[in-house]
Structure formats: C-alpha cells, structure tokens
C-alpha cells in the first residue's frame, strides 16, 4: 500500500495531532479536488479537507497502491465491475464504494 487518504474536518488540528502524538511530519502538500489545501504525512496518511457532509459520509477518502504495471492491474480490476473516475483512469471505485488509486512505481 502506498497511502490511505482520510477525510478530515479540520486539517490543521489533524496535522498537530499526528505530529504531537506520533511524531509524524508533513512530507507533501497539494490542492484537493475541492480547491482546499491537503497534506501527506510521514505515517502514510493523506489528510483531505472535507466539508461536514462529506466527513459524515465516511472518514475514508481512498487508499492507494503502488504497482509495477498499472495497466495490467486495472485490466484485472475491470473484470470485477469497477468504475473509473473522471479524475484519471488509474482511479477506480469498487462496487462496494471503496475508492482506490493505482500508482506506478517511479
């Protein structure tokens, strides 16, 4: 697994919590789909800012896996009836609703 992304209501509070409790640090920053700042922390978590409705819908945003052959993995996944998201072909949704990002090795 590469990382797990979770929806959070208060990004800065969560950064402080994971820093103070686990000693994690911010390793990367970016912009979420909703235009707000998001961060990745050293423990393998991506903290995604979510409004109250999204956060109440579930804390898990997505999980990401790093693989050697993205196309082969996605081809196998297609046999299970997954849907591809508009944000990229490597983003899939399982029939159960779990969102997975498939990343190639760099």
Residue frames as a rotation matrix with the C-alpha (Angstrom) as fourth column:
UNK 1
0.586 0.810 0.000 0.00
0.810 -0.586 0.000 0.00
0.000 0.000 -1.000 0.00
UNK 2
-0.294 -0.655 0.696 1.25
0.628 -0.682 -0.376 3.48
0.721 0.327 0.611 -0.83
UNK 3
-0.989 0.020 0.147 -1.03
-0.121 -0.687 -0.717 5.58
0.087 -0.727 0.681 1.38
UNK 4
-0.266 0.952 -0.150 -4.52
0.956 0.281 0.087 5.90
0.125 -0.120 -0.985 2.83
UNK 5
-0.835 0.057 0.547 -6.43
0.018 -0.991 0.132 9.17
0.549 0.120 0.827 2.42
UNK 6
-0.377 0.721 -0.582 -8.89
0.925 0.257 -0.281 10.21
-0.053 -0.644 -0.763 5.07
UNK 7
0.065 0.526 0.848 -11.48
0.378 -0.799 0.467 12.98
0.924 0.290 -0.251 5.12
UNK 8
-0.470 -0.223 -0.854 -10.94
0.882 -0.170 -0.440 15.47
-0.047 -0.960 0.277 7.93
UNK 9
0.632 0.761 0.147 -12.98
0.754 -0.647 0.114 18.49
0.182 0.039 -0.983 9.00
UNK 10
0.928 -0.366 -0.061 -10.05
-0.314 -0.861 0.400 20.42
-0.199 -0.352 -0.915 10.48
UNK 11
0.724 -0.674 -0.146 -6.80
0.217 0.424 -0.879 19.94
0.654 0.605 0.453 8.58
UNK 12
-0.024 -0.808 0.588 -4.55
-0.488 -0.504 -0.713 21.92
0.873 -0.304 -0.382 10.94
UNK 13
0.382 0.227 0.896 -5.91
-0.916 0.223 0.334 20.15
-0.124 -0.948 0.293 14.03
UNK 14
0.991 0.030 0.128 -5.14
-0.011 0.989 -0.149 16.77
-0.131 0.146 0.981 12.43
UNK 15
0.427 -0.902 0.060 -1.63
0.043 -0.046 -0.998 17.86
0.903 0.429 0.019 11.44
UNK 16
-0.079 -0.430 0.899 -0.96
-0.864 -0.420 -0.277 18.91
0.497 -0.799 -0.338 15.04
UNK 17
0.677 0.417 0.606 -2.45
-0.683 0.663 0.307 15.67
-0.273 -0.622 0.734 16.40
UNK 18
0.954 -0.296 -0.051 -0.35
0.244 0.863 -0.442 13.35
0.175 0.409 0.896 14.22
UNK 19
0.173 -0.919 0.355 2.76
-0.147 -0.380 -0.913 15.46
0.974 0.106 -0.200 14.87
UNK 20
-0.068 -0.189 0.980 2.34
-0.933 -0.336 -0.129 15.63
0.354 -0.923 -0.154 18.65
UNK 21
0.621 0.427 0.657 1.07
-0.681 0.710 0.182 12.09
-0.389 -0.560 0.731 19.21
UNK 22
0.891 -0.198 0.408 3.04
0.319 0.913 -0.254 10.07
-0.323 0.356 0.877 16.63
UNK 23
0.047 -0.923 -0.382 5.89
0.067 -0.378 0.923 12.41
-0.997 -0.069 0.044 15.71
UNK 24
0.129 0.061 0.990 4.81
0.945 0.296 -0.141 12.47
-0.302 0.953 -0.020 12.05
UNK 25
-0.458 -0.304 -0.835 5.72
0.038 -0.945 0.324 15.38
-0.888 0.116 0.445 9.79
UNK 26
0.724 0.641 -0.256 4.17
-0.172 -0.191 -0.966 16.83
-0.668 0.743 -0.028 6.65
UNK 27
-0.208 -0.825 0.526 6.00
0.401 0.418 0.815 15.33
-0.892 0.380 0.244 3.66
UNK 28
-0.845 0.023 0.535 4.00
0.517 -0.225 0.826 16.88
0.140 0.974 0.178 0.82
UNK 29
-0.339 0.783 -0.522 1.28
0.089 -0.526 -0.846 19.49
-0.937 -0.333 0.109 0.28
UNK 30
-0.915 0.113 0.387 -1.15
0.391 0.020 0.920 19.95
0.096 0.993 -0.062 -2.58
UNK 31
-0.643 0.763 -0.068 -4.64
-0.749 -0.644 -0.156 21.01
-0.163 -0.049 0.985 -3.52
UNK 32
-0.634 0.518 0.574 -7.66
0.243 0.838 -0.488 18.74
-0.734 -0.170 -0.658 -3.07
UNK 33
-0.592 0.489 0.641 -10.48
0.777 0.135 0.615 18.40
0.214 0.862 -0.460 -5.61
UNK 34
0.502 0.839 -0.212 -12.46
0.864 -0.473 0.174 20.96
0.045 -0.270 -0.962 -3.61
UNK 35
0.455 -0.392 0.799 -9.63
0.239 -0.811 -0.534 23.51
0.858 0.434 -0.275 -4.07
UNK 36
0.863 -0.118 0.490 -8.53
-0.493 -0.401 0.772 23.37
0.105 -0.908 -0.405 -0.44
UNK 37
-0.112 -0.993 0.029 -5.06
-0.916 0.092 -0.391 22.53
0.385 -0.070 -0.920 0.88
UNK 38
0.960 0.269 -0.073 -4.35
-0.220 0.893 0.391 18.85
0.170 -0.360 0.917 1.58
UNK 39
0.107 -0.969 0.222 -1.27
-0.992 -0.119 -0.042 17.21
0.067 -0.215 -0.974 3.05
UNK 40
0.626 -0.114 -0.772 0.54
0.031 0.992 -0.121 13.89
0.779 0.052 0.624 3.18
UNK 41
0.533 -0.448 0.718 2.23
-0.846 -0.290 0.447 12.96
0.008 -0.846 -0.534 6.43
UNK 42
-0.351 -0.905 -0.241 5.11
-0.899 0.397 -0.185 10.61
0.263 0.152 -0.953 7.14
UNK 43
-0.509 0.185 0.840 2.89
-0.466 0.761 -0.450 7.86
-0.723 -0.621 -0.301 8.56
UNK 44
-0.951 0.119 0.285 1.42
0.298 0.597 0.745 7.08
-0.082 0.794 -0.603 5.13
UNK 45
-0.025 0.985 -0.171 -1.71
0.822 -0.077 -0.564 9.19
-0.569 -0.155 -0.808 5.54
UNK 46
-0.800 -0.003 0.600 -3.12
0.390 -0.763 0.516 11.79
0.457 0.647 0.611 3.18
UNK 47
-0.470 0.632 -0.616 -5.31
0.590 -0.294 -0.752 14.29
-0.656 -0.717 -0.235 5.01
UNK 48
-0.709 0.328 0.624 -8.08
0.538 -0.321 0.779 15.56
0.456 0.888 0.051 2.72
UNK 49
-0.897 0.420 -0.139 -10.19
-0.200 -0.666 -0.719 18.51
-0.395 -0.617 0.681 3.88
UNK 50
-0.657 0.750 0.072 -13.87
0.568 0.431 0.701 17.68
0.495 0.502 -0.709 3.69
UNK 51
-0.477 0.602 0.640 -16.98
-0.641 -0.737 0.216 19.64
0.602 -0.307 0.737 4.45
UNK 52
-0.489 0.295 0.821 -19.26
-0.768 0.301 -0.565 18.34
-0.414 -0.907 0.079 7.17
UNK 53
0.595 0.798 -0.097 -21.49
-0.739 0.495 -0.458 16.35
-0.317 0.344 0.884 4.80
UNK 54
0.418 -0.511 -0.751 -18.53
-0.502 0.559 -0.660 14.56
0.757 0.653 -0.024 3.18
UNK 55
-0.643 -0.704 0.301 -16.88
-0.619 0.247 -0.745 13.84
0.451 -0.666 -0.595 6.52
UNK 56
-0.186 0.662 0.726 -20.13
-0.798 0.330 -0.505 12.40
-0.573 -0.673 0.467 7.85
UNK 57
0.682 0.444 -0.581 -20.36
-0.723 0.532 -0.441 10.17
0.113 0.721 0.684 4.78
UNK 58
0.901 -0.413 -0.135 -17.22
0.427 0.899 0.100 8.36
0.080 -0.147 0.986 5.86
UNK 59
0.638 -0.722 -0.268 -13.74
-0.270 -0.536 0.800 9.06
-0.721 -0.438 -0.537 7.07
UNK 60
-0.188 -0.736 0.651 -12.03
0.473 0.513 0.716 7.00
-0.861 0.443 0.252 4.34
UNK 61
0.269 0.179 -0.946 -11.42
-0.644 -0.697 -0.315 9.01
-0.716 0.695 -0.072 1.18
UNK 62
0.827 -0.043 -0.560 -9.34
-0.429 0.594 -0.680 6.45
0.362 0.803 0.473 -0.74
UNK 63
0.491 -0.780 0.389 -6.43
-0.057 0.417 0.907 4.03
-0.869 -0.467 0.160 -0.49
UNK 64
0.663 -0.353 -0.660 -3.54
-0.747 -0.253 -0.615 3.97
0.050 0.901 -0.431 -2.95
UNK 65
0.668 -0.466 0.580 -1.40
0.213 0.867 0.451 1.06
-0.713 -0.178 0.678 -4.11
UNK 66
0.164 -0.709 -0.686 1.94
-0.900 -0.392 0.190 1.26
-0.404 0.586 -0.703 -5.92
UNK 67
0.668 0.131 0.733 2.30
0.105 0.958 -0.267 -1.44
-0.737 0.255 0.626 -8.57
UNK 68
-0.420 -0.906 0.045 4.81
0.112 -0.003 0.994 -2.35
-0.900 0.423 0.103 -11.27
UNK 69
-0.941 0.161 0.299 2.25
0.307 0.029 0.951 -2.50
0.144 0.987 -0.076 -14.11
UNK 70
-0.688 0.698 -0.201 -0.71
-0.376 -0.578 -0.724 -0.13
-0.621 -0.422 0.660 -13.74
UNK 71
-0.289 0.604 -0.743 -2.43
-0.940 -0.033 0.339 -1.26
0.180 0.796 0.577 -16.97
UNK 72
-0.599 0.022 -0.801 -2.28
-0.057 0.996 0.070 -4.94
0.799 0.088 -0.595 -16.02
UNK 73
-0.920 0.260 -0.294 -3.71
0.336 0.133 -0.933 -4.27
-0.203 -0.956 -0.209 -12.56
UNK 74
-0.520 0.759 -0.391 -6.51
-0.625 -0.650 -0.433 -2.11
-0.583 0.019 0.812 -13.95
UNK 75
-0.403 0.334 -0.852 -7.29
-0.730 0.443 0.520 -4.77
0.551 0.832 0.065 -16.57
UNK 76
-0.755 0.108 -0.647 -7.71
0.363 0.890 -0.275 -7.37
0.546 -0.443 -0.711 -13.85
UNK 77
-0.843 0.443 -0.304 -9.79
0.113 -0.408 -0.906 -4.96
-0.526 -0.798 0.294 -11.77
UNK 78
-0.599 0.627 -0.498 -12.13
-0.800 -0.471 0.370 -4.27
-0.003 0.620 0.784 -14.71
UNK 79
-0.602 0.332 -0.726 -13.24
-0.055 0.890 0.453 -7.92
0.797 0.313 -0.517 -14.56
UNK 80
-0.692 0.311 -0.651 -14.74
0.722 0.300 -0.623 -7.15
0.001 -0.902 -0.433 -11.14
UNK 81
0.204 0.897 0.392 -17.06
0.885 -0.340 0.318 -4.42
0.418 0.282 -0.863 -12.41
UNK 82
-0.246 -0.349 -0.904 -15.10
0.731 -0.680 0.063 -1.43
-0.637 -0.645 0.423 -11.14
UNK 83
0.807 0.432 0.402 -15.85
0.587 -0.659 -0.470 2.07
0.062 0.615 -0.786 -12.41
UNK 84
-0.342 -0.932 0.120 -13.15
0.927 -0.355 -0.118 4.52
0.153 0.071 0.986 -13.45
UNK 85
0.343 0.420 -0.840 -13.34
0.633 -0.764 -0.124 8.06
-0.694 -0.489 -0.528 -12.10
UNK 86
0.895 0.077 0.439 -13.10
0.397 -0.586 -0.707 11.16
0.203 0.807 -0.555 -14.28
UNK 87
0.785 -0.618 -0.042 -10.06
-0.488 -0.660 0.571 12.37
-0.381 -0.428 -0.820 -12.34
UNK 88
-0.226 -0.884 -0.409 -7.99
-0.972 0.177 0.154 9.67
-0.064 0.433 -0.899 -14.03
UNK 89
0.349 0.356 -0.867 -8.15
-0.579 0.809 0.100 6.15
0.737 0.467 0.489 -15.42
UNK 90
-0.509 -0.651 -0.563 -6.00
0.081 0.615 -0.784 4.95
0.857 -0.445 -0.261 -12.53
UNK 91
-0.802 0.379 0.461 -8.76
-0.573 -0.275 -0.772 5.93
-0.165 -0.884 0.438 -10.07
UNK 92
-0.566 0.613 -0.550 -11.34
-0.027 0.654 0.756 3.18
0.824 0.443 -0.354 -9.61
UNK 93
-0.338 0.566 0.752 -14.41
-0.940 -0.167 -0.297 2.61
-0.043 -0.807 0.589 -7.46
UNK 94
-0.995 0.020 -0.102 -15.28
0.023 1.000 -0.021 -0.89
0.101 -0.024 -0.995 -6.35
UNK 95
-0.263 0.963 -0.055 -18.93
0.168 0.101 0.981 -1.98
0.950 0.248 -0.188 -6.35
UNK 96
0.061 0.233 -0.971 -18.70
0.969 0.218 0.114 -1.70
0.238 -0.948 -0.213 -2.54
UNK 97
0.928 0.310 0.205 -17.92
0.283 -0.947 0.151 2.02
0.241 -0.082 -0.967 -2.85
UNK 98
0.465 -0.835 -0.294 -14.23
0.389 -0.106 0.915 1.84
-0.795 -0.540 0.276 -1.88
UNK 99
0.964 -0.219 -0.152 -12.11
-0.252 -0.560 -0.790 4.23
0.087 0.799 -0.594 -3.96
UNK 100
0.477 -0.850 0.222 -8.64
0.524 0.478 0.705 3.01
-0.705 -0.220 0.674 -4.98
UNK 101
0.746 -0.414 -0.521 -5.84
-0.640 -0.661 -0.392 4.95
-0.182 0.626 -0.758 -6.66
UNK 102
0.754 -0.523 0.397 -3.38
0.537 0.839 0.085 2.76
-0.378 0.149 0.914 -8.58
UNK 103
0.717 -0.586 -0.376 0.10
-0.587 -0.799 0.126 4.29
-0.375 0.130 -0.918 -8.86
UNK 104
0.826 -0.527 -0.202 3.04
0.191 0.598 -0.778 3.19
0.531 0.604 0.595 -10.99
UNK 105
0.542 -0.729 -0.419 6.47
0.679 0.085 0.730 2.73
-0.496 -0.680 0.540 -9.49
UNK 106
0.957 -0.229 -0.179 8.76
-0.284 -0.867 -0.409 5.67
-0.061 0.442 -0.895 -10.12
